[in-house]
Amino acid sequence: MSTATDTKPARKAPAGERVADWADGRLGIYGLAKANMRKIFPDHWSFMLGEICLYSFIIIILTGVYLTLFFHPSMNEVEYHGSYVPMQGVMMSEAFASTLNISFEVRGGLLIRQIHHWAALIFVAAMLVHMMRVFFTGAFRKPREINWVFGFLLLVLGMFTGFTGYSLPDDLLSGTGVRFMQGAILSVPVVGTYLSMFLFGGEFPGGDFVARFYSVHILLLPGIMMGLLVAHLILVFYHKHTQFAGPGKTNNNVVGMPLLPVYMAKAGGFFFLVFGVIAAIAGLASINPIWALGPYRPDHVSTGAQPDWYMGFSEGLIRAMPGWEINLWGHTLVLGVFVPLVIFPLVLAAIAVYPFIESWVTKDNREHHILDRPRNVPTRTAFGVAWITWYVILLIAGGNDMFAQYFHLSINSITWFARIGFFVGPVIAFVITKRFCLGLQRRDRDKVLHGRETGIIKRLPHGEFVEIHEPLSQGQLHKLTSHQQYKPAEIGPTVDENGVERKVGALEKLRVKLSKGYYAEDSQIPKPTVEEYKEIQSGHGHH
């Protein structure tokens, strides 16, 4: 009799599982996924602004790769014999001819071109709005100052990437914009002509600028932006996501949904929604119809030549600036162009360093994961609105000819409006915004102490009519009272107990002045105290 026992062969793992096991043995992906795939993300509509930036950037990359297959970045002149009849026989650069070819002969080429252009506009717009959300809610505070700088660099690089891409077709509109930029470069003292010759490979327009802009547009700037984007997302994961104040939300936790599967499913659906909206806009609204403008010629200027909106304020600076010139030692310094050229990077630098300035003013070294309500930081909110107002005024100045045409106004009147508004507009916006925020703070204080107005009128026994107020829930009370109010800094005694005078530096005096400007009594309404709340709720002086 046989003593052998029957054994079942071991089940062979599926191919996908074997590949995953192989990868885990070399990369440790199981541990990485376990640590991060259940990461919690808070749920608020404003957090989707950053996702619009990410998804539009992905769309730009995908459509850009397709366009590079057919675009010829050359300024060599050719005679056009394509399918667009009105342009046949016209001399143009290969760049312009290949763009016409993409638009009229490549299958889906015009749609991809328009998706690419619209996605670029939406990317910069979403970046700006996203940064404004971060600014107004204080999400840039420690430990996220570096991430603010990364986001700022992405915004600036996105602007210049859009400008280089906008210039590649070598049409009359983009060529006028490049000529405008070249004029600004020439205004730089001493080195302006050298910079222009280097950039264009000779006298404008040269023969190399399309090829050079092409390399910068598809390699240099996107590569840097991709690195910054990866670093930005890594820091978002590392620092955990910010959240608005609410019950159960503290600096030490995040209340929301796990990344997998809930947030990933929502994010995936949102990506296709963004892609679909951009594709719909591209299919319905024409943008940059180069065939209606024709190829660029240095002796022609396109009627109504306007840059994309995100570069409009830089042109507005130059259009609003008086045409001042200074002649020194036989050389002309064109202040009407050079001064705006200096202001432009200074404004951008101020945006980049703002988190460090506010941190220096407050001397607050704690980590912040709870967001501010904009009304509770009136000075910061007022600064943000003042900047937006300044930006809009310069945008109007950058299109003064178009506003004059469409609204039947004097172009000189619009220019003087921009010149005056450049100084007055932000101040007025600052004052009004600050008063609005203080008014909203008073309303919140009153709501905490007296409850929510119900609209129900009650007559008391002695004949008085009063409105019934409904007490707020604990969650609402927490939302309205959880914010911190800083006290303005003080210089303190300048003489110690031994009578030795302490020297106060200029920077310290400046910090104290800024701190008082941010947090003095006229810059914030004191929160109701526990004693005030208990006294009101106990019925003293309360109906």
Residue pairs with C-beta under 8 A, 6 or more apart in sequence:
13 21
20 29
23 29
24 30
36 237
36 259
37 258
37 259
37 260
38 258
38 259
38 260
39 237
39 240
39 258
39 259
40 240
40 241
40 254
40 255
40 256
40 257
40 258
40 259
41 47
41 241
41 254
41 256
41 257
41 258
41 259
41 263
42 241
42 242
42 243
42 244
42 254
42 255
42 256
43 256
43 257
44 243
44 244
46 133
46 137
47 241
48 270
49 126
49 129
49 130
49 133
50 126
50 130
51 267
51 270
51 271
51 274
52 122
52 126
52 130
52 274
53 123
53 126
53 127
53 130
53 154
54 229
55 270
55 271
55 274
55 275
56 119
56 120
56 122
56 123
56 126
56 274
56 278
57 123
57 225
57 229
58 271
59 115
59 116
59 119
59 274
59 275
59 278
60 116
60 119
60 120
60 123
61 222
63 112
63 113
63 115
63 116
63 119
64 116
64 165
64 218
64 222
66 112
67 102
67 109
67 112
67 113
67 116
68 218
70 98
70 101
70 102
70 106
70 109
71 95
71 98
71 99
71 102
71 168
71 214
72 94
72 95
72 97
72 98
73 95
73 168
73 210
73 211
73 213
73 214
73 215
74 93
74 94
74 95
74 210
74 211
75 93
75 94
75 95
75 170
75 205
75 206
75 207
75 208
75 209
75 210
75 211
76 93
76 94
76 207
77 91
77 92
77 93
77 94
78 91
78 92
78 93
78 94
78 97
79 89
79 90
79 91
79 92
80 87
80 88
80 89
80 90
80 91
80 92
80 97
80 100
81 88
81 89
82 88
82 97
82 100
82 101
82 104
82 105
83 104
83 105
84 100
84 103
84 104
84 291
86 291
87 100
87 291
87 294
90 294
90 295
91 295
92 170
92 295
93 170
93 210
93 295
93 296
95 168
95 169
95 170
95 210
96 169
96 170
96 171
96 290
96 295
96 296
99 113
99 168
99 169
99 170
99 171
99 290
100 290
100 291
101 109
102 109
102 110
102 112
102 113
103 109
103 110
103 113
103 290
103 291
104 110
104 291
111 279
111 282
111 283
113 288
114 282
114 283
114 285
114 286
114 287
114 288
115 278
115 279
115 282
116 165
117 166
117 282
117 287
117 288
118 278
118 281
118 282
118 285
118 287
119 278
120 158
120 161
120 162
120 165
120 308
121 162
121 287
121 308
121 309
121 310
122 278
123 158
124 155
124 158
124 159
124 162
124 308
124 310
125 309
125 310
127 151
127 154
127 155
127 158
128 155
128 310
130 151
131 148
131 151
131 152
131 155
132 384
132 388
133 139
134 140
134 148
134 151
135 354
135 380
135 384
136 372
136 374
136 380
136 381
136 384
137 242
137 244
137 371
137 372
137 373
137 374
138 368
138 371
138 372
138 377
138 380
139 242
139 371
140 147
140 148
140 354
140 355
141 355
141 358
141 359
141 364
141 368
142 359
142 364
142 365
142 366
142 367
142 368
143 239
143 367
144 235
144 239
144 242
144 355
145 355
145 356
145 359
146 235
147 232
147 235
147 236
147 239
148 352
148 355
149 352
150 228
150 231
150 232
150 235
151 232
152 348
152 351
152 352
153 228
153 352
154 225
154 228
154 229
154 232
156 348
157 221
157 224
157 225
157 228
158 225
158 310
159 310
159 311
160 221
161 217
161 221
161 222
161 225
162 308
162 310
162 311
163 177
163 181
163 307
163 308
163 311
164 213
164 214
164 216
164 217
164 221
165 217
166 174
166 177
166 288
166 307
166 308
167 174
167 175
167 177
167 178
167 209
167 210
167 213
168 174
168 210
168 213
168 214
168 217
169 288
169 290
170 210
170 295
170 296
171 288
171 290
171 293
171 294
171 295
171 296
172 293
172 294
172 295
172 296
172 297
172 300
172 301
172 302
172 305
173 288
173 290
173 293
173 302
173 305
174 296
175 205
175 296
175 297
175 298
176 296
176 301
176 302
176 305
177 305
177 307
177 311
178 205
178 209
179 204
179 205
179 298
180 307
180 315
180 318
182 196
182 199
182 200
182 204
183 337
184 318
184 337
184 340
184 341
185 192
185 195
185 196
185 199
186 192
186 193
186 196
186 334
186 337
187 333
187 334
187 337
187 338
187 341
188 195
188 338
188 341
189 331
189 333
189 338
196 204
197 203
199 209
199 212
200 206
200 208
200 209
201 207
201 208
201 209
201 212
202 208
204 298
205 296
205 298
239 369
240 254
240 369
241 254
241 256
242 368
242 369
242 370
242 371
243 249
243 254
243 255
243 256
243 369
243 370
243 371
244 370
244 371
244 373
245 370
245 371
245 373
245 478
245 479
245 482
245 483
246 255
246 475
246 478
246 479
247 474
247 475
247 478
248 255
249 255
249 370
250 370
251 367
251 368
251 369
251 370
252 369
254 369
256 263
257 263
257 266
293 302
294 300
304 401
304 402
304 405
306 312
306 398
306 399
306 402
307 314
307 315
307 398
309 395
312 394
312 395
312 398
312 399
313 391
313 394
313 395
313 398
314 340
314 344
314 394
314 398
315 397
315 398
316 393
316 394
316 395
316 396
316 397
316 398
316 399
316 400
316 418
317 340
317 343
317 344
317 394
317 397
318 336
318 337
318 340
318 341
319 397
319 398
319 400
319 415
319 418
320 394
320 397
320 415
320 418
320 419
320 422
321 335
321 336
321 337
321 339
321 340
322 336
322 419
323 336
324 335
324 336
324 339
325 332
325 333
325 334
325 335
325 336
326 332
326 333
326 335
327 333
351 387
358 380
358 518
359 365
360 511
361 489
361 511
361 514
361 515
361 518
362 486
362 515
362 518
363 489
364 486
370 482
372 483
373 483
374 380
374 381
374 384
374 437
375 381
375 436
375 437
375 440
375 441
375 444
376 437
376 441
376 483
376 485
376 524
377 437
378 433
378 434
378 437
378 438
378 441
378 523
378 524
379 434
379 517
379 518
379 519
379 523
380 518
381 433
381 434
381 437
382 429
382 430
382 431
382 433
382 434
382 437
383 430
385 429
385 430
385 433
386 426
386 427
386 429
386 430
386 433
387 426
388 429
389 425
389 426
389 428
389 429
390 422
390 425
390 426
393 417
393 418
393 421
393 422
393 425
394 418
394 422
396 403
396 414
396 417
396 418
397 414
397 415
397 418
397 422
400 411
400 414
400 415
400 418
401 411
403 409
403 414
404 410
404 411
404 414
434 523
438 523
438 524
438 525
441 524
441 525
442 525
444 480
445 525
445 526
445 527
445 528
447 472
447 480
448 472
448 477
448 480
448 481
448 527
448 528
448 533
449 528
449 532
449 533
449 536
450 469
450 536
450 542
451 469
451 470
451 471
451 472
452 469
452 470
452 471
452 472
453 467
453 469
454 467
454 468
454 469
454 470
455 467
456 467
456 468
457 465
457 466
457 467
457 468
458 465
458 466
458 467
458 468
458 543
459 465
460 466
460 543
466 543
467 543
468 543
469 543
471 537
472 480
481 527
481 528
483 527
485 519
485 524
485 526
485 527
486 515
486 518
486 519
487 519
488 512
488 515
488 516
488 518
488 519
488 520
489 511
489 512
489 515
489 516
490 512
491 504
491 508
491 509
491 512
493 502
494 501
494 502
494 504
495 501
495 502
496 502
517 523
536 542
